[in-house]
Amino acid sequence: MLIRVRTNAGLWRVNNLDEQTSTPSDILTEIATLRPNVVYEQPLSSDPACTSPLEPNATLSDQNLRHGSMIHCRVDASTCATCDSADDASMSATDGASSSSQQQQQQQKTQQNSRRVIASDGSIQLVPVDDAHSKSAQHGFRDGMLPLRDMKMQWTLQEFVDMDNQFVFKIQPQKDRWVGEGGVSLDQKSADGFQRYLRNFAFQRHRFGLLYGRFIDEDEDETMEDVKKPTVSTGTTLTGETVVQNIDDMDTSNNDTSTPAKKKKNKKVIVEAIYEPPQQCDPSTPEGYILLDDPLESHVETIAQNLNLRRVGWIFGHPPREDGFQLSSSEILTAAELQLEDADGVEETPFVTVKVTQNKGKVGEEGGGDVSFEAFQVSRQCMAMVAEGALEVGEEPGLCYVSKTFTALQEGKESKTVENSFFLTVVPIVQHASEVFVSEFPGANREHDGREQSHGEMKRQLEKSGTAGWTFIDLLADFNLLIYLCKYLDVETDLAKICESIVDRDVPLNEGHKLIIASMAGLDGNY
């Protein structure tokens, strides 16, 4: 069994676990064999904010952890340097037992297996590199593994075959998708806000966002006419209109609504809001951006839960590309990681990936300059390979490279790379206008934008109350506005009450909260 541990110093994979007998304490023991000096700032937890610590002595199965599950912790990155072997780990763990020369040798090994980075506060830290087992890799069973005799003195042929088969993947496309015919429906205002920001940079920047909404069961009698279908613009400009592709995946040929066709009951993804975490544009990275620490991460999740929302996918924008691939290898790996996290292992999940880009071609040409939204999922096999660390990013962005430890077979032949399209399933995508939420407030963590989150923007939004049918609570039902308010109001008490009134309009908004928010916005008169 494999468990993935996400830390601020990187993603660690811990093998040799048993679901029924292993505990979080065993995970720490396995980590210590490679990284003996780790200082934990937050315990192993089930959530990214590390507010739900795992029981140290309860089994993994009792805590709903399966093969490929992800857990979280925070560590001191300068203490995470790796050792070349378990013997080095035990030597470094013994206080006072080493001579000064041995300590110097150990320090040299630590430095050789580490690299220096500049942290956000300007300090220089040591962080681990990935080739800690380079010595054993030369004679190992597979690259990066111990020799067979170091694992076990005697092997039968069947044991050897079974062991080797664990590292062999027969590449096959996944025909079935885990989202129904209704696919994913994007809130139109949220989607337009995301693409407009990308247009500020002529789509020459990458951008990352998280989708919040709901997974619902499709009603067998529900028809696609219940969801507003987008139209593809062929004009010269996009004036706030979102062009949504993949409509050909849906049956729109029957215009007779008198006898609607029944659809198979399945999951449908409703996206109500987009949150863009702190990030830095960096074209030198495979992703095109670097995600930064988010001090509001736990608050965002709390607000979403109070609104009966959850993460249902992620969205990214990228510059126009040459024909040949839909998602790059780094985007494939990110999608797999997020699906694994949502499913808590290699399991079926409706979690979706949405990409936004500008169609190639000059404005005025057919489709030229239009903005397109497309939706995908990666296959279960891709999730399994990413969970095992079998896929890597290489030179060609349209290919996933297979780790030297593993073997990929395509049509019976070994392959060092896999075309990204083998891992993708296309998801239909439509749009809707949310009946509960608005998306008027500027998006979070945006630089060089014409509008920034501020009290002035809050006033501009809330002063519409009493006009054009708007009420104060209608205008407060904005995901990004609520995230902005969590900087000034208590999330667990104040915002929880506000969210309750948003979800259930029969629950009146507390007058005290209304007065505080109106005062912050500088509103005068009726609101």
Residue pairs with C-beta under 8 A, 6 or more apart in sequence:
1 15
1 17
1 18
1 19
1 22
1 60
1 66
1 67
2 13
2 14
2 15
2 17
2 67
2 68
2 387
2 388
3 13
3 14
3 17
3 27
3 60
3 65
3 68
3 69
3 70
3 71
4 11
4 12
4 13
4 14
4 68
4 69
4 70
4 71
4 340
4 387
5 11
5 12
5 13
5 14
5 27
5 31
5 44
5 70
5 71
5 72
5 73
6 48
6 70
6 71
6 72
6 73
7 72
7 73
7 74
7 75
7 80
8 74
8 75
8 77
8 293
9 75
9 77
9 80
9 127
9 128
10 80
10 127
10 128
11 337
12 31
12 35
13 388
13 389
14 27
14 30
14 31
15 30
16 30
17 26
17 27
17 30
17 60
18 60
19 59
19 60
19 61
19 65
19 66
19 67
20 59
20 60
20 61
21 59
22 59
22 60
23 55
23 56
23 57
23 58
23 59
23 60
24 44
24 54
24 55
24 56
24 57
24 58
24 60
24 63
24 71
25 56
25 57
27 44
27 71
28 44
31 38
32 38
32 89
32 93
33 86
33 89
34 82
34 83
34 89
34 132
35 79
35 80
35 81
35 82
35 83
35 89
35 128
36 83
36 88
36 89
36 90
36 92
36 93
37 79
37 80
37 81
37 92
38 75
38 76
38 79
38 80
39 75
39 76
39 79
40 73
40 74
40 75
41 73
41 74
41 75
41 76
42 50
42 72
42 73
42 74
43 50
43 53
43 54
43 73
44 53
44 54
44 71
44 72
44 73
45 51
45 52
45 53
45 54
45 71
45 72
45 73
46 52
46 54
46 63
46 71
46 72
47 72
47 298
47 301
48 72
48 297
48 298
48 301
49 72
49 297
49 298
49 301
50 72
50 73
50 74
51 298
54 63
54 71
55 62
55 63
60 66
60 69
64 344
65 71
65 344
65 345
66 344
66 345
66 346
66 347
67 345
67 346
67 387
68 340
68 345
68 346
68 383
68 384
68 387
69 340
69 344
69 345
70 337
70 340
70 341
70 344
77 117
77 119
77 125
77 126
77 127
78 125
78 126
78 127
80 126
80 127
80 128
81 110
81 111
81 113
81 114
81 126
81 127
81 128
82 113
82 114
82 128
82 129
82 132
83 89
83 92
83 109
83 110
83 113
83 132
84 109
84 113
84 132
84 133
84 134
84 135
84 136
85 135
85 136
88 106
88 109
91 97
91 98
91 102
91 106
92 98
92 106
98 106
110 126
111 126
113 128
113 129
113 131
113 132
114 126
114 127
114 128
114 129
115 126
115 127
115 129
116 124
116 125
116 126
116 127
117 124
117 125
117 127
118 124
118 125
119 125
120 292
120 293
131 137
133 140
133 144
133 145
136 144
136 145
136 146
136 147
136 150
137 143
137 144
137 145
139 147
140 146
140 147
141 147
141 148
141 151
141 163
142 167
142 404
142 405
142 406
143 403
143 404
143 405
144 404
144 405
145 405
148 155
148 160
152 159
155 163
167 390
167 405
167 406
167 407
168 406
168 407
168 408
168 409
169 381
169 384
169 385
169 390
169 406
169 407
169 408
169 409
170 409
171 381
171 408
171 409
171 410
171 415
171 418
171 422
172 381
172 422
173 379
173 421
173 422
173 423
174 379
174 380
174 381
174 423
174 425
175 425
176 425
177 377
177 425
177 426
177 427
178 267
178 348
178 349
178 350
178 377
178 425
179 266
179 267
179 268
179 269
179 350
179 352
179 377
179 427
179 428
180 218
180 263
180 264
180 265
180 266
180 267
180 268
181 218
181 224
181 250
181 251
181 263
181 264
181 266
181 428
182 218
182 222
182 224
182 227
182 263
182 266
182 268
182 428
182 430
183 246
183 249
183 250
183 268
183 269
183 375
183 427
183 428
183 429
183 430
184 268
184 269
184 270
184 271
184 312
184 313
184 352
184 354
184 375
184 427
184 428
184 429
184 430
185 227
185 268
185 269
185 270
185 271
185 429
185 430
185 431
185 432
186 242
186 244
186 271
186 354
186 373
186 429
186 430
186 431
186 432
187 213
187 271
187 272
187 273
187 431
187 432
187 433
187 434
187 437
187 439
188 228
188 242
188 431
188 432
188 433
189 433
189 434
189 438
189 439
189 440
190 271
190 272
190 273
190 274
190 439
191 242
191 274
191 356
191 373
191 431
192 240
192 241
192 242
193 274
193 439
193 443
194 207
194 209
194 274
194 276
194 315
194 317
194 356
194 443
195 238
195 242
195 317
195 356
195 371
195 373
196 240
197 207
197 443
197 446
197 449
198 205
198 207
198 317
198 356
198 358
198 371
199 238
199 358
199 371
200 448
200 449
200 450
201 448
202 358
203 317
203 318
203 319
203 320
203 357
203 358
203 371
204 319
205 281
205 288
205 289
205 317
205 319
206 281
206 283
206 287
206 288
206 289
206 316
206 317
206 318
206 319
207 276
207 279
207 289
207 316
207 317
208 276
208 277
208 279
208 287
208 289
208 291
208 314
208 315
208 316
209 274
209 275
209 276
209 277
209 314
209 315
209 316
210 274
210 275
210 276
210 277
210 311
210 313
210 314
210 315
211 271
211 273
211 274
211 311
211 312
211 313
211 314
211 315
211 352
211 354
212 271
212 272
212 273
212 274
212 275
212 304
212 309
212 310
212 311
212 312
212 479
213 269
213 270
213 271
213 272
213 273
213 309
213 310
213 312
214 269
214 270
214 272
214 308
214 309
214 310
214 312
215 267
215 268
215 269
215 270
215 310
215 312
215 350
216 267
216 268
216 270
217 265
217 266
217 267
217 268
218 263
218 264
218 265
218 266
218 267
218 268
219 265
220 262
220 263
220 264
220 265
221 260
221 262
222 263
223 257
223 260
223 261
223 263
224 250
224 251
224 252
224 263
224 430
225 257
225 260
227 430
227 432
228 430
228 431
228 432
228 433
229 247
229 252
229 430
230 242
230 243
230 244
230 247
230 430
230 431
232 243
232 244
232 245
232 247
232 367
232 370
233 241
233 243
233 370
234 366
234 367
234 370
236 363
236 364
236 369
237 363
237 369
238 369
238 370
238 371
242 371
242 373
242 431
243 359
243 370
243 371
243 372
243 373
244 372
244 373
244 429
244 430
244 431
245 372
245 373
245 374
245 429
246 374
246 375
246 426
246 427
246 428
246 429
247 428
247 429
247 430
249 426
249 427
249 428
250 428
250 430
251 261
254 261
267 350
268 350
269 312
269 313
269 350
269 352
269 427
270 312
270 432
271 312
271 313
271 354
272 309
272 434
272 436
272 437
272 479
273 309
273 437
273 439
273 479
273 480
274 315
274 439
274 443
274 479
275 300
275 444
275 479
275 480
275 483
276 443
276 444
276 445
276 446
277 291
277 292
277 294
277 297
277 444
277 445
278 291
278 292
278 293
278 294
278 445
279 289
279 290
279 291
279 292
279 445
280 289
280 290
280 292
281 288
281 289
282 288
282 289
282 290
285 330
286 328
286 329
286 330
286 393
286 397
287 330
287 331
287 334
288 318
294 300
296 444
296 483
296 486
296 487
299 483
299 486
299 491
300 483
302 491
302 492
302 495
302 496
303 479
303 482
303 483
303 486
303 491
303 495
303 499
304 310
304 311
304 479
306 495
306 496
306 499
306 500
306 503
307 437
307 479
307 482
307 499
307 502
307 503
308 503
309 479
311 342
311 351
312 350
312 351
312 352
313 338
313 351
313 352
313 353
313 354
313 375
314 334
314 335
314 338
314 353
314 354
315 353
315 354
315 355
315 356
316 331
316 353
316 354
316 355
316 356
317 355
317 356
317 357
318 355
318 356
318 357
319 357
319 358
320 357
320 358
320 359
320 360
321 357
321 360
324 398
325 397
325 398
325 419
325 420
325 421
326 355
326 374
326 376
326 420
326 421
326 424
327 335
327 353
327 355
327 376
327 420
327 424
328 397
328 398
328 420
329 391
329 392
329 393
329 394
329 396
329 397
329 398
329 399
329 400
329 401
329 420
330 393
330 397
331 353
331 355
332 378
332 382
332 391
332 400
332 420
332 423
332 424
333 386
333 391
333 393
333 400
335 353
335 376
335 377
335 378
336 378
336 382
336 383
336 385
336 386
336 387
336 391
336 423
337 386
338 351
338 353
339 349
339 351
339 377
339 378
339 383
340 346
340 383
340 386
340 387
342 349
342 351
343 349
343 351
343 383
345 387
346 380
346 383
346 384
346 387
348 380
351 377
352 375
352 376
352 377
352 427
353 375
353 376
353 377
353 378
354 373
354 374
354 375
354 376
354 429
355 373
355 374
355 375
355 376
356 371
356 372
356 373
357 371
357 372
358 369
358 370
358 371
358 372
359 367
359 368
359 369
359 370
359 371
359 372
360 368
361 367
361 368
361 369
362 368
362 369
363 369
373 429
374 426
374 429
375 426
375 427
375 428
375 429
376 424
376 425
376 426
376 427
377 424
377 425
377 427
378 423
378 424
378 425
379 422
379 423
379 424
379 425
381 423
382 391
382 423
385 391
385 406
388 406
389 403
389 405
390 402
390 403
390 405
390 406
390 408
391 400
391 401
391 402
391 403
391 418
392 400
392 401
392 402
392 403
393 400
393 401
394 400
394 401
394 417
396 417
398 419
398 420
399 417
399 418
399 419
399 420
400 417
400 418
400 419
400 420
400 423
401 416
401 417
402 408
402 415
402 416
402 417
402 418
407 414
408 414
408 415
408 416
408 418
409 415
410 418
410 422
436 477
436 502
436 503
437 477
437 478
437 479
437 502
438 474
438 475
438 477
438 478
439 478
439 479
439 480
440 461
440 475
440 478
440 481
441 453
441 457
441 458
441 461
441 478
441 480
441 481
441 484
442 449
442 451
442 452
442 453
442 457
442 480
443 449
443 480
444 453
444 480
444 483
444 484
446 452
451 457
453 480
453 484
455 520
455 521
455 522
458 481
458 484
458 517
458 520
458 521
459 521
459 522
459 523
461 475
461 478
461 481
462 472
462 475
462 476
462 517
462 518
462 521
462 523
462 527
463 521
463 523
463 527
464 470
464 475
465 471
465 472
465 474
465 475
465 526
465 527
466 526
466 527
472 509
472 514
472 527
473 501
473 502
473 505
473 509
476 482
476 498
476 502
476 509
476 517
477 502
482 495
482 498
482 499
485 495
485 498
485 517
486 495
488 520
489 495
489 498
489 513
489 516
494 513
494 516
497 510
497 513
498 509
498 510
498 513
500 507
501 507
501 508
501 509
501 510
514 527
518 527
